[in-house]
Amino acid sequence: MRPFTVALLAVSLAAALASTTATPRTTAPTVAAPAAPAAISRINGGIEIEDEQHAGSLSTVNGRIRVGAKARTGDIEAVNGGIYIGDGARVGAVETVNGRVRMGKAVRAGAIEVVNGGIRLGRNCRVRRIGTVSGQVFVDHDGHVAGDIKTVNGSIGIVASRVDGDVDTVAGDITIGIGSHVQGGLRVRPPGHHGLLGRLMPVSTKPPTPRIIIGPDAVVEGPLLFEREVRLFVHASARTGPITGATAVPFDGPRPPQD
């Protein structure tokens, strides 16, 4: 048999074998992307997100908002109503005009801003920043505020927690409690200095003298600047930056003196 014929037969045989063993080509099915969680918006009526449920942004004018444990939502906004966020939930920014904000344990949230109402964080919460005009702020053990804490007419208290920014008020008491760490400074502004938050509510013409406590083993790395009269108490085990505008009264017990 001629060499050319032999070669042609070999090629034909290889092609035939390939055609019988090749896996047929298939087209992968198209999978639709999961839809984003729906936003919920109301004028009158509250909003409730069940435990472990996912939702988009939440907003209401007249009504409270409740987010269950381990739920996930976008930003939360209310006008006349409080906001409660359950243990382990993950939410966006939280804002209300008239109402308080309460968080359970291990909540993760963006910025928290309130006009008339207090803000209370349970243990091991992480938030971006905190601001209120008229209302108390409390951060429980192992909390972390990545930015500032600011009030106009409202006390600030943190216990065994960390603040990466500043702690700032006009007419509120401040307690940097046992084992807390403020990486920024501490400032008490003069009456009438409202800043952005205070434009919505004027400060009393004769606010009480703020009481400032730096507790046992607490640290304020930045300067302590007092632009009005305050009563300042610093524990013997505490550490602070330079103090301007006040004279610290030392104490070594669990609580400072009352006067």
PyRosetta script that sets phi, psi and omega in degrees:
from pyrosetta import init, pose_from_sequence

init()
pose = pose_from_sequence("MRPFTVALLAVSLAAALASTTATPRTTAPTVAAPAAPAAISRINGGIEIEDEQHAGSLSTVNGRIRVGAKARTGDIEAVNGGIYIGDGARVGAVETVNGRVRMGKAVRAGAIEVVNGGIRLGRNCRVRRIGTVSGQVFVDHDGHVAGDIKTVNGSIGIVASRVDGDVDTVAGDITIGIGSHVQGGLRVRPPGHHGLLGRLMPVSTKPPTPRIIIGPDAVVEGPLLFEREVRLFVHASARTGPITGATAVPFDGPRPPQD")
pose.set_psi(1, 138.8)
pose.set_omega(1, -177.0)
pose.set_phi(2, -67.6)
pose.set_psi(2, 147.7)
pose.set_omega(2, -179.8)
pose.set_phi(3, -56.5)
pose.set_psi(3, -38.5)
pose.set_omega(3, -177.7)
pose.set_phi(4, -64.4)
pose.set_psi(4, -40.5)
pose.set_omega(4, -179.7)
pose.set_phi(5, -65.8)
pose.set_psi(5, -42.0)
pose.set_omega(5, 177.7)
pose.set_phi(6, -58.8)
pose.set_psi(6, -44.6)
pose.set_omega(6, -179.3)
pose.set_phi(7, -64.0)
pose.set_psi(7, -40.8)
pose.set_omega(7, -179.4)
pose.set_phi(8, -64.1)
pose.set_psi(8, -40.1)
pose.set_omega(8, 178.6)
pose.set_phi(9, -65.0)
pose.set_psi(9, -39.2)
pose.set_omega(9, 180.0)
pose.set_phi(10, -63.2)
pose.set_psi(10, -41.8)
pose.set_omega(10, -180.0)
pose.set_phi(11, -66.1)
pose.set_psi(11, -42.4)
pose.set_omega(11, -179.8)
pose.set_phi(12, -62.9)
pose.set_psi(12, -42.0)
pose.set_omega(12, 179.5)
pose.set_phi(13, -64.2)
pose.set_psi(13, -41.0)
pose.set_omega(13, 179.1)
pose.set_phi(14, -63.8)
pose.set_psi(14, -39.8)
pose.set_omega(14, 178.9)
pose.set_phi(15, -65.2)
pose.set_psi(15, -39.6)
pose.set_omega(15, -180.0)
pose.set_phi(16, -65.6)
pose.set_psi(16, -42.9)
pose.set_omega(16, 178.2)
pose.set_phi(17, -62.8)
pose.set_psi(17, -41.1)
pose.set_omega(17, -179.5)
pose.set_phi(18, -63.0)
pose.set_psi(18, -39.0)
pose.set_omega(18, -178.3)
pose.set_phi(19, -67.7)
pose.set_psi(19, -27.8)
pose.set_omega(19, -178.6)
pose.set_phi(20, -87.3)
pose.set_psi(20, -20.9)
pose.set_omega(20, -177.3)
pose.set_phi(21, -105.9)
pose.set_psi(21, -13.7)
pose.set_omega(21, -176.4)
pose.set_phi(22, -66.8)
pose.set_psi(22, 140.4)
pose.set_omega(22, 178.3)
pose.set_phi(23, -78.3)
pose.set_psi(23, 127.9)
pose.set_omega(23, -179.5)
pose.set_phi(24, -63.0)
pose.set_psi(24, 141.3)
pose.set_omega(24, -179.4)
pose.set_phi(25, -74.8)
pose.set_psi(25, 136.0)
pose.set_omega(25, 177.1)
pose.set_phi(26, -125.2)
pose.set_psi(26, 152.5)
pose.set_omega(26, 179.4)
pose.set_phi(27, -96.4)
pose.set_psi(27, 125.8)
pose.set_omega(27, -179.0)
pose.set_phi(28, -64.3)
pose.set_psi(28, 138.7)
pose.set_omega(28, 179.8)
pose.set_phi(29, -66.9)
pose.set_psi(29, 146.5)
pose.set_omega(29, 178.9)
pose.set_phi(30, -82.4)
pose.set_psi(30, 126.6)
pose.set_omega(30, -179.7)
pose.set_phi(31, -109.1)
pose.set_psi(31, 120.9)
pose.set_omega(31, -179.6)
pose.set_phi(32, -71.3)
pose.set_psi(32, 141.6)
pose.set_omega(32, 177.0)
pose.set_phi(33, -66.4)
pose.set_psi(33, 143.1)
pose.set_omega(33, 179.5)
pose.set_phi(34, -63.2)
pose.set_psi(34, 139.6)
pose.set_omega(34, -179.7)
pose.set_phi(35, -68.4)
pose.set_psi(35, 144.3)
pose.set_omega(35, 177.3)
pose.set_phi(36, -67.7)
pose.set_psi(36, 146.0)
pose.set_omega(36, 178.1)
pose.set_phi(37, -57.0)
pose.set_psi(37, 140.3)
pose.set_omega(37, -176.4)
pose.set_phi(38, -73.6)
pose.set_psi(38, 142.8)
pose.set_omega(38, 173.3)
pose.set_phi(39, -78.1)
pose.set_psi(39, 153.2)
pose.set_omega(39, 178.6)
pose.set_phi(40, -126.1)
pose.set_psi(40, 124.0)
pose.set_omega(40, -178.5)
pose.set_phi(41, -135.3)
pose.set_psi(41, 132.5)
pose.set_omega(41, -179.7)
pose.set_phi(42, -138.8)
pose.set_psi(42, 156.7)
pose.set_omega(42, 173.4)
pose.set_phi(43, -93.9)
pose.set_psi(43, -55.1)
pose.set_omega(43, 179.4)
pose.set_phi(44, -120.1)
pose.set_psi(44, 123.8)
pose.set_omega(44, 178.7)
pose.set_phi(45, 125.3)
pose.set_psi(45, 148.9)
pose.set_omega(45, 180.0)
pose.set_phi(46, -82.4)
pose.set_psi(46, 172.7)
pose.set_omega(46, 178.8)
pose.set_phi(47, -129.9)
pose.set_psi(47, 132.7)
pose.set_omega(47, 178.1)
pose.set_phi(48, -129.7)
pose.set_psi(48, 125.4)
pose.set_omega(48, 176.5)
pose.set_phi(49, -107.3)
pose.set_psi(49, 123.8)
pose.set_omega(49, -175.8)
pose.set_phi(50, -70.1)
pose.set_psi(50, 164.3)
pose.set_omega(50, 177.8)
pose.set_phi(51, -54.0)
pose.set_psi(51, 134.1)
pose.set_omega(51, 175.4)
pose.set_phi(52, 65.7)
pose.set_psi(52, 7.5)
pose.set_omega(52, 176.7)
pose.set_phi(53, -79.5)
pose.set_psi(53, 152.1)
pose.set_omega(53, 176.1)
pose.set_phi(54, -109.6)
pose.set_psi(54, 139.8)
pose.set_omega(54, 178.1)
pose.set_phi(55, -149.0)
pose.set_psi(55, 162.7)
pose.set_omega(55, 175.2)
pose.set_phi(56, -82.7)
pose.set_psi(56, -145.9)
pose.set_omega(56, 179.3)
pose.set_phi(57, -69.7)
pose.set_psi(57, 152.0)
pose.set_omega(57, -178.6)
pose.set_phi(58, -125.0)
pose.set_psi(58, 131.9)
pose.set_omega(58, 178.3)
pose.set_phi(59, -150.4)
pose.set_psi(59, 141.1)
pose.set_omega(59, 175.9)
pose.set_phi(60, -149.3)
pose.set_psi(60, 153.1)
pose.set_omega(60, 177.4)
pose.set_phi(61, -91.9)
pose.set_psi(61, -53.2)
pose.set_omega(61, -178.7)
pose.set_phi(62, -121.0)
pose.set_psi(62, 98.9)
pose.set_omega(62, 179.7)
pose.set_phi(63, 155.1)
pose.set_psi(63, 158.4)
pose.set_omega(63, 179.7)
pose.set_phi(64, -90.1)
pose.set_psi(64, 162.8)
pose.set_omega(64, 177.3)
pose.set_phi(65, -124.7)
pose.set_psi(65, 129.4)
pose.set_omega(65, 177.7)
pose.set_phi(66, -124.9)
pose.set_psi(66, 128.2)
pose.set_omega(66, 177.8)
pose.set_phi(67, -114.2)
pose.set_psi(67, 124.9)
pose.set_omega(67, -175.2)
pose.set_phi(68, -74.9)
pose.set_psi(68, 172.7)
pose.set_omega(68, -178.5)
pose.set_phi(69, -61.3)
pose.set_psi(69, 137.4)
pose.set_omega(69, 176.6)
pose.set_phi(70, 59.6)
pose.set_psi(70, 17.5)
pose.set_omega(70, 174.9)
pose.set_phi(71, -79.5)
pose.set_psi(71, 165.5)
pose.set_omega(71, 177.8)
pose.set_phi(72, -132.2)
pose.set_psi(72, 129.8)
pose.set_omega(72, 178.1)
pose.set_phi(73, -141.4)
pose.set_psi(73, 170.6)
pose.set_omega(73, 171.3)
pose.set_phi(74, -84.1)
pose.set_psi(74, -149.5)
pose.set_omega(74, 179.5)
pose.set_phi(75, -64.3)
pose.set_psi(75, 151.3)
pose.set_omega(75, -178.8)
pose.set_phi(76, -124.6)
pose.set_psi(76, 127.1)
pose.set_omega(76, -178.8)
pose.set_phi(77, -135.9)
pose.set_psi(77, 136.2)
pose.set_omega(77, 174.2)
pose.set_phi(78, -139.5)
pose.set_psi(78, 155.9)
pose.set_omega(78, 175.0)
pose.set_phi(79, -105.1)
pose.set_psi(79, -61.5)
pose.set_omega(79, 177.8)
pose.set_phi(80, -116.0)
pose.set_psi(80, 87.7)
pose.set_omega(80, -179.5)
pose.set_phi(81, 166.6)
pose.set_psi(81, 147.9)
pose.set_omega(81, 178.5)
pose.set_phi(82, -82.4)
pose.set_psi(82, 168.0)
pose.set_omega(82, -179.0)
pose.set_phi(83, -131.2)
pose.set_psi(83, 126.9)
pose.set_omega(83, 176.1)
pose.set_phi(84, -121.5)
pose.set_psi(84, 133.6)
pose.set_omega(84, -178.7)
pose.set_phi(85, -125.0)
pose.set_psi(85, 123.0)
pose.set_omega(85, -172.8)
pose.set_phi(86, -77.6)
pose.set_psi(86, 171.6)
pose.set_omega(86, -176.7)
pose.set_phi(87, -55.1)
pose.set_psi(87, 133.1)
pose.set_omega(87, 171.9)
pose.set_phi(88, 73.4)
pose.set_psi(88, 8.6)
pose.set_omega(88, 180.0)
pose.set_phi(89, -74.8)
pose.set_psi(89, 157.2)
pose.set_omega(89, 176.3)
pose.set_phi(90, -124.7)
pose.set_psi(90, 118.4)
pose.set_omega(90, -176.3)
pose.set_phi(91, -135.4)
pose.set_psi(91, 169.0)
pose.set_omega(91, 175.9)
pose.set_phi(92, -86.0)
pose.set_psi(92, -144.8)
pose.set_omega(92, 177.5)
pose.set_phi(93, -67.9)
pose.set_psi(93, 151.0)
pose.set_omega(93, -177.1)
pose.set_phi(94, -127.1)
pose.set_psi(94, 123.3)
pose.set_omega(94, -177.9)
pose.set_phi(95, -139.6)
pose.set_psi(95, 139.3)
pose.set_omega(95, 170.8)
pose.set_phi(96, -149.9)
pose.set_psi(96, 152.7)
pose.set_omega(96, 178.9)
pose.set_phi(97, -91.8)
pose.set_psi(97, -59.2)
pose.set_omega(97, -179.5)
pose.set_phi(98, -117.1)
pose.set_psi(98, 98.0)
pose.set_omega(98, -179.3)
pose.set_phi(99, 157.5)
pose.set_psi(99, 156.3)
pose.set_omega(99, -179.9)
pose.set_phi(100, -93.9)
pose.set_psi(100, 161.6)
pose.set_omega(100, 175.5)
pose.set_phi(101, -117.3)
pose.set_psi(101, 124.8)
pose.set_omega(101, 177.4)
pose.set_phi(102, -125.0)
pose.set_psi(102, 136.1)
pose.set_omega(102, 178.3)
pose.set_phi(103, -122.7)
pose.set_psi(103, 142.1)
pose.set_omega(103, 174.0)
pose.set_phi(104, -76.9)
pose.set_psi(104, -150.7)
pose.set_omega(104, -178.5)
pose.set_phi(105, -89.3)
pose.set_psi(105, 148.2)
pose.set_omega(105, 170.8)
pose.set_phi(106, 57.1)
pose.set_psi(106, 37.8)
pose.set_omega(106, 175.7)
pose.set_phi(107, -85.4)
pose.set_psi(107, 145.4)
pose.set_omega(107, 174.0)
pose.set_phi(108, -118.5)
pose.set_psi(108, 126.1)
pose.set_omega(108, -175.1)
pose.set_phi(109, -147.5)
pose.set_psi(109, 163.3)
pose.set_omega(109, 173.6)
pose.set_phi(110, -81.3)
pose.set_psi(110, -144.6)
pose.set_omega(110, 179.4)
pose.set_phi(111, -70.1)
pose.set_psi(111, 146.1)
pose.set_omega(111, 176.9)
pose.set_phi(112, -118.5)
pose.set_psi(112, 122.8)
pose.set_omega(112, -178.4)
pose.set_phi(113, -134.9)
pose.set_psi(113, 130.1)
pose.set_omega(113, -178.0)
pose.set_phi(114, -136.2)
pose.set_psi(114, 145.8)
pose.set_omega(114, 173.9)
pose.set_phi(115, -94.1)
pose.set_psi(115, -65.9)
pose.set_omega(115, -179.9)
pose.set_phi(116, -114.2)
pose.set_psi(116, 93.6)
pose.set_omega(116, 179.8)
pose.set_phi(117, 159.9)
pose.set_psi(117, 154.1)
pose.set_omega(117, -179.1)
pose.set_phi(118, -86.0)
pose.set_psi(118, 166.9)
pose.set_omega(118, 178.8)
pose.set_phi(119, -130.7)
pose.set_psi(119, 124.4)
pose.set_omega(119, 180.0)
pose.set_phi(120, -131.4)
pose.set_psi(120, 124.3)
pose.set_omega(120, 178.9)
pose.set_phi(121, -107.1)
pose.set_psi(121, 131.4)
pose.set_omega(121, 174.5)
pose.set_phi(122, -73.7)
pose.set_psi(122, -173.9)
pose.set_omega(122, -178.0)
pose.set_phi(123, -65.0)
pose.set_psi(123, 145.2)
pose.set_omega(123, 171.1)
pose.set_phi(124, 60.6)
pose.set_psi(124, 36.9)
pose.set_omega(124, 175.3)
pose.set_phi(125, -91.2)
pose.set_psi(125, 150.3)
pose.set_omega(125, 177.4)
pose.set_phi(126, -127.4)
pose.set_psi(126, 120.5)
pose.set_omega(126, 178.8)
pose.set_phi(127, -135.1)
pose.set_psi(127, 162.8)
pose.set_omega(127, -177.0)
pose.set_phi(128, -77.0)
pose.set_psi(128, -50.5)
pose.set_omega(128, 177.0)
pose.set_phi(129, -162.5)
pose.set_psi(129, 169.0)
pose.set_omega(129, -177.0)
pose.set_phi(130, -136.2)
pose.set_psi(130, 135.3)
pose.set_omega(130, 175.4)
pose.set_phi(131, -148.3)
pose.set_psi(131, 136.2)
pose.set_omega(131, 175.7)
pose.set_phi(132, -146.9)
pose.set_psi(132, 150.5)
pose.set_omega(132, 176.6)
pose.set_phi(133, -87.5)
pose.set_psi(133, -59.5)
pose.set_omega(133, -176.9)
pose.set_phi(134, -127.4)
pose.set_psi(134, 97.2)
pose.set_omega(134, -179.8)
pose.set_phi(135, 165.4)
pose.set_psi(135, 153.8)
pose.set_omega(135, -179.3)
pose.set_phi(136, -79.3)
pose.set_psi(136, 151.0)
pose.set_omega(136, 173.3)
pose.set_phi(137, -120.7)
pose.set_psi(137, 129.1)
pose.set_omega(137, 176.7)
pose.set_phi(138, -135.9)
pose.set_psi(138, 129.3)
pose.set_omega(138, 177.9)
pose.set_phi(139, -118.4)
pose.set_psi(139, 116.7)
pose.set_omega(139, -176.0)
pose.set_phi(140, -81.1)
pose.set_psi(140, 179.8)
pose.set_omega(140, -172.2)
pose.set_phi(141, -49.4)
pose.set_psi(141, 142.6)
pose.set_omega(141, 173.8)
pose.set_phi(142, 63.2)
pose.set_psi(142, 22.1)
pose.set_omega(142, 175.8)
pose.set_phi(143, -78.2)
pose.set_psi(143, 161.9)
pose.set_omega(143, 178.5)
pose.set_phi(144, -144.6)
pose.set_psi(144, 118.0)
pose.set_omega(144, 174.7)
pose.set_phi(145, -108.2)
pose.set_psi(145, 115.9)
pose.set_omega(145, -173.2)
pose.set_phi(146, -73.9)
pose.set_psi(146, -17.5)
pose.set_omega(146, 179.1)
pose.set_phi(147, -125.1)
pose.set_psi(147, -137.6)
pose.set_omega(147, -175.7)
pose.set_phi(148, -90.7)
pose.set_psi(148, 161.1)
pose.set_omega(148, 163.9)
pose.set_phi(149, -118.5)
pose.set_psi(149, 122.2)
pose.set_omega(149, -177.4)
pose.set_phi(150, -133.8)
pose.set_psi(150, 137.3)
pose.set_omega(150, 171.5)
pose.set_phi(151, -136.5)
pose.set_psi(151, 164.6)
pose.set_omega(151, 170.5)
pose.set_phi(152, -105.8)
pose.set_psi(152, -70.6)
pose.set_omega(152, 176.0)
pose.set_phi(153, -110.2)
pose.set_psi(153, 76.2)
pose.set_omega(153, -179.1)
pose.set_phi(154, -170.0)
pose.set_psi(154, 138.3)
pose.set_omega(154, -180.0)
pose.set_phi(155, -75.5)
pose.set_psi(155, 158.1)
pose.set_omega(155, 178.6)
pose.set_phi(156, -127.2)
pose.set_psi(156, 129.4)
pose.set_omega(156, 177.2)
pose.set_phi(157, -138.7)
pose.set_psi(157, 130.9)
pose.set_omega(157, 175.6)
pose.set_phi(158, -131.4)
pose.set_psi(158, 143.8)
pose.set_omega(158, -178.3)
pose.set_phi(159, -129.6)
pose.set_psi(159, 122.0)
pose.set_omega(159, 176.3)
pose.set_phi(160, 47.3)
pose.set_psi(160, 46.0)
pose.set_omega(160, -176.9)
pose.set_phi(161, -132.6)
pose.set_psi(161, 171.7)
pose.set_omega(161, -176.4)
pose.set_phi(162, -122.6)
pose.set_psi(162, 137.2)
pose.set_omega(162, 174.8)
pose.set_phi(163, -124.0)
pose.set_psi(163, 120.4)
pose.set_omega(163, -178.0)
pose.set_phi(164, -79.7)
pose.set_psi(164, -23.7)
pose.set_omega(164, -179.1)
pose.set_phi(165, -101.5)
pose.set_psi(165, -144.8)
pose.set_omega(165, -178.6)
pose.set_phi(166, -99.9)
pose.set_psi(166, 161.3)
pose.set_omega(166, 170.8)
pose.set_phi(167, -114.8)
pose.set_psi(167, 124.5)
pose.set_omega(167, -165.0)
pose.set_phi(168, -142.1)
pose.set_psi(168, 133.0)
pose.set_omega(168, 176.8)
pose.set_phi(169, -149.3)
pose.set_psi(169, 169.8)
pose.set_omega(169, 172.5)
pose.set_phi(170, -109.8)
pose.set_psi(170, -52.6)
pose.set_omega(170, -173.5)
pose.set_phi(171, -129.4)
pose.set_psi(171, 21.2)
pose.set_omega(171, -178.0)
pose.set_phi(172, -107.9)
pose.set_psi(172, 152.1)
pose.set_omega(172, 171.2)
pose.set_phi(173, -71.7)
pose.set_psi(173, 154.3)
pose.set_omega(173, 177.4)
pose.set_phi(174, -131.7)
pose.set_psi(174, 130.4)
pose.set_omega(174, 173.0)
pose.set_phi(175, -125.5)
pose.set_psi(175, 112.3)
pose.set_omega(175, 171.6)
pose.set_phi(176, -93.3)
pose.set_psi(176, 95.1)
pose.set_omega(176, -167.2)
pose.set_phi(177, -76.0)
pose.set_psi(177, -179.3)
pose.set_omega(177, -173.4)
pose.set_phi(178, -50.5)
pose.set_psi(178, 127.9)
pose.set_omega(178, 175.3)
pose.set_phi(179, 71.0)
pose.set_psi(179, 11.9)
pose.set_omega(179, -180.0)
pose.set_phi(180, -83.8)
pose.set_psi(180, 157.8)
pose.set_omega(180, -176.1)
pose.set_phi(181, -138.0)
pose.set_psi(181, 116.9)
pose.set_omega(181, 175.9)
pose.set_phi(182, -108.1)
pose.set_psi(182, 114.6)
pose.set_omega(182, -178.7)
pose.set_phi(183, -75.2)
pose.set_psi(183, -28.7)
pose.set_omega(183, 177.1)
pose.set_phi(184, -87.5)
pose.set_psi(184, -149.7)
pose.set_omega(184, -179.9)
pose.set_phi(185, -109.9)
pose.set_psi(185, -173.9)
pose.set_omega(185, 178.9)
pose.set_phi(186, -130.2)
pose.set_psi(186, 131.5)
pose.set_omega(186, -175.0)
pose.set_phi(187, -138.9)
pose.set_psi(187, 135.2)
pose.set_omega(187, 171.0)
pose.set_phi(188, -117.9)
pose.set_psi(188, 116.0)
pose.set_omega(188, -174.6)
pose.set_phi(189, -87.5)
pose.set_psi(189, 162.3)
pose.set_omega(189, -178.8)
pose.set_phi(190, -73.0)
pose.set_psi(190, 154.1)
pose.set_omega(190, 175.8)
pose.set_phi(191, -56.6)
pose.set_psi(191, 140.4)
pose.set_omega(191, -177.8)
pose.set_phi(192, 95.0)
pose.set_psi(192, -14.1)
pose.set_omega(192, 176.5)
pose.set_phi(193, -90.9)
pose.set_psi(193, 100.5)
pose.set_omega(193, -173.4)
pose.set_phi(194, -95.9)
pose.set_psi(194, -32.2)
pose.set_omega(194, -173.7)
pose.set_phi(195, 66.8)
pose.set_psi(195, -165.9)
pose.set_omega(195, -177.1)
pose.set_phi(196, -63.3)
pose.set_psi(196, -44.7)
pose.set_omega(196, -178.5)
pose.set_phi(197, -64.5)
pose.set_psi(197, -40.6)
pose.set_omega(197, -172.2)
pose.set_phi(198, -74.1)
pose.set_psi(198, -7.7)
pose.set_omega(198, 178.1)
pose.set_phi(199, -63.4)
pose.set_psi(199, -23.7)
pose.set_omega(199, -178.5)
pose.set_phi(200, -85.0)
pose.set_psi(200, -13.9)
pose.set_omega(200, -178.2)
pose.set_phi(201, -154.3)
pose.set_psi(201, 118.8)
pose.set_omega(201, -179.4)
pose.set_phi(202, -70.8)
pose.set_psi(202, 151.9)
pose.set_omega(202, 176.7)
pose.set_phi(203, -85.3)
pose.set_psi(203, 144.1)
pose.set_omega(203, 177.5)
pose.set_phi(204, -54.3)
pose.set_psi(204, 146.6)
pose.set_omega(204, -179.1)
pose.set_phi(205, -68.9)
pose.set_psi(205, -24.6)
pose.set_omega(205, 179.0)
pose.set_phi(206, -131.1)
pose.set_psi(206, 71.6)
pose.set_omega(206, -179.4)
pose.set_phi(207, -71.0)
pose.set_psi(207, 153.2)
pose.set_omega(207, 178.1)
pose.set_phi(208, -66.0)
pose.set_psi(208, 158.6)
pose.set_omega(208, 179.7)
pose.set_phi(209, -70.1)
pose.set_psi(209, 122.2)
pose.set_omega(209, -179.2)
pose.set_phi(210, -64.9)
pose.set_psi(210, 146.3)
pose.set_omega(210, 177.6)
pose.set_phi(211, -110.1)
pose.set_psi(211, 120.1)
pose.set_omega(211, -174.8)
pose.set_phi(212, -114.2)
pose.set_psi(212, 124.7)
pose.set_omega(212, -176.9)
pose.set_phi(213, -125.3)
pose.set_psi(213, 126.4)
pose.set_omega(213, 171.7)
pose.set_phi(214, -109.9)
pose.set_psi(214, 107.0)
pose.set_omega(214, -166.9)
pose.set_phi(215, -83.9)
pose.set_psi(215, -173.9)
pose.set_omega(215, -177.1)
pose.set_phi(216, -57.9)
pose.set_psi(216, 132.1)
pose.set_omega(216, 177.0)
pose.set_phi(217, 58.8)
pose.set_psi(217, 18.4)
pose.set_omega(217, 176.3)
pose.set_phi(218, -83.6)
pose.set_psi(218, 155.3)
pose.set_omega(218, -179.1)
pose.set_phi(219, -133.7)
pose.set_psi(219, 130.7)
pose.set_omega(219, 168.1)
pose.set_phi(220, -122.6)
pose.set_psi(220, 105.2)
pose.set_omega(220, -173.0)
pose.set_phi(221, -70.3)
pose.set_psi(221, -38.0)
pose.set_omega(221, -175.3)
pose.set_phi(222, -84.2)
pose.set_psi(222, -175.8)
pose.set_omega(222, -179.4)
pose.set_phi(223, -72.5)
pose.set_psi(223, 151.8)
pose.set_omega(223, 172.9)
pose.set_phi(224, -105.8)
pose.set_psi(224, 111.3)
pose.set_omega(224, -174.6)
pose.set_phi(225, -116.0)
pose.set_psi(225, 121.4)
pose.set_omega(225, -179.0)
pose.set_phi(226, -117.9)
pose.set_psi(226, 114.8)
pose.set_omega(226, -177.1)
pose.set_phi(227, -101.6)
pose.set_psi(227, 13.6)
pose.set_omega(227, 174.2)
pose.set_phi(228, -154.5)
pose.set_psi(228, 171.6)
pose.set_omega(228, -179.8)
pose.set_phi(229, -65.4)
pose.set_psi(229, 134.3)
pose.set_omega(229, 175.2)
pose.set_phi(230, -140.6)
pose.set_psi(230, 167.3)
pose.set_omega(230, 169.2)
pose.set_phi(231, -111.4)
pose.set_psi(231, 114.1)
pose.set_omega(231, -172.8)
pose.set_phi(232, -110.7)
pose.set_psi(232, 126.8)
pose.set_omega(232, 178.6)
pose.set_phi(233, -125.4)
pose.set_psi(233, 127.5)
pose.set_omega(233, -177.3)
pose.set_phi(234, -126.4)
pose.set_psi(234, 123.3)
pose.set_omega(234, 180.0)
pose.set_phi(235, -67.9)
pose.set_psi(235, 150.1)
pose.set_omega(235, -178.1)
pose.set_phi(236, -61.1)
pose.set_psi(236, -27.2)
pose.set_omega(236, -179.5)
pose.set_phi(237, -92.2)
pose.set_psi(237, -3.0)
pose.set_omega(237, -178.5)
pose.set_phi(238, -80.7)
pose.set_psi(238, 163.3)
pose.set_omega(238, 178.5)
pose.set_phi(239, -135.7)
pose.set_psi(239, 132.0)
pose.set_omega(239, -178.4)
pose.set_phi(240, -134.7)
pose.set_psi(240, 166.2)
pose.set_omega(240, 169.4)
pose.set_phi(241, -79.0)
pose.set_psi(241, -169.8)
pose.set_omega(241, -179.5)
pose.set_phi(242, -63.0)
pose.set_psi(242, 144.7)
pose.set_omega(242, -178.2)
pose.set_phi(243, -110.0)
pose.set_psi(243, 128.7)
pose.set_omega(243, 179.4)
pose.set_phi(244, -128.0)
pose.set_psi(244, 128.8)
pose.set_omega(244, 173.6)
pose.set_phi(245, 96.3)
pose.set_psi(245, 2.0)
pose.set_omega(245, 179.4)
pose.set_phi(246, -156.9)
pose.set_psi(246, 157.7)
pose.set_omega(246, 175.8)
pose.set_phi(247, -109.8)
pose.set_psi(247, 123.5)
pose.set_omega(247, -176.9)
pose.set_phi(248, -73.9)
pose.set_psi(248, 137.1)
pose.set_omega(248, 172.4)
pose.set_phi(249, -99.9)
pose.set_psi(249, 114.8)
pose.set_omega(249, -178.1)
pose.set_phi(250, -76.3)
pose.set_psi(250, 151.9)
pose.set_omega(250, 172.1)
pose.set_phi(251, -149.8)
pose.set_psi(251, 156.7)
pose.set_omega(251, -176.7)
pose.set_phi(252, -130.2)
pose.set_psi(252, 4.6)
pose.set_omega(252, 176.2)
pose.set_phi(253, -91.3)
pose.set_psi(253, -175.5)
pose.set_omega(253, 179.1)
pose.set_phi(254, -69.2)
pose.set_psi(254, -23.9)
pose.set_omega(254, -179.4)
pose.set_phi(255, -132.5)
pose.set_psi(255, 150.1)
pose.set_omega(255, 177.8)
pose.set_phi(256, -76.9)
pose.set_psi(256, 164.5)
pose.set_omega(256, 175.3)
pose.set_phi(257, -63.7)
pose.set_psi(257, 156.2)
pose.set_omega(257, -176.8)
pose.set_phi(258, -76.0)
pose.set_psi(258, -24.3)
pose.set_omega(258, -177.5)
pose.set_phi(259, -114.3)
pose.dump_pdb("model.pdb")
